Amino acid sequence: MNSLANLVEFPALAAGSEPPPPPAKRQRRKRDGGPPFLQFEEVKRFFKAVEDHAPAGQRERDRAIFRLVYHAGLRASEAGRIDLRDYNPRTDRIYIHRLKGSNSGEHHLMREEARALRAWLRIRGAEPGCLFPSRKRSPISRFQLDELMKRYAEAAGIPKELRHMHIWKHTCCTHMRTLGKTVEDIQDWVGHVNIQNSLIYSHVTNARRDEIARSLQDSWR
């Protein structure tokens, strides 16, 4: 799992950089037949909302949670199951326990994930146990994560129908496809057992072809 040594960094997460233009306008999310997802700009606004609206201490935790959920394409319950011992700081890898029949395995942290996780661990400390505890020190629940998702997404101006945790898995896969990764890459990255689950993101190809056609139209006049 996650053998993509040359995976492109998601542009929206590069500090100080501008995200690329979205592959399609909002109304095309459904018309192209694929699952709903967040645009690059919406992801950028979401993380800005975490910075602006989360209390100190919780801000570092929540930033690390959502960086990991986005980059690794995690379900809410999978994020809550991560234990400190799953993280290897020497290799910047973290073992993900996938649910619902998906393949578990190591996830190679992207730069922004690694930075966010290190910042959170400086506050959390090295005490054994769940990586992302709630205020009661128990693993953060999917219900708590859903509440956080709704709060930050609302502050970021994200449409109400997209304010749910599973949007991150769709967004991760769709952004990978937009950035030129294959269906097989997506299958390996998010642990899909059946490649049919990854094929639903192939709709992005049509949007990319439209963009290519428009650029060629302008260039070949």
Protein Blocks (a to p, Z undefined) as FASTA:
>chain_A
ZZafklccdfklpghiacdddfbdfklmmmnopacdddfklmmmmmmmmmmmpcghjlmm
mmmmmmmmmmnopafklmmmpcfklpcfklopacdddeehiacddddddfklmmmmmmmm
mmnopaecdfbdcfkopacdfklmmmmmmmmmmmnopafklmcfklmmmmmmmmmmmnop
afklmmmmnopablklmmmmmmmmmmmmmmmmmmmmmmmZZ
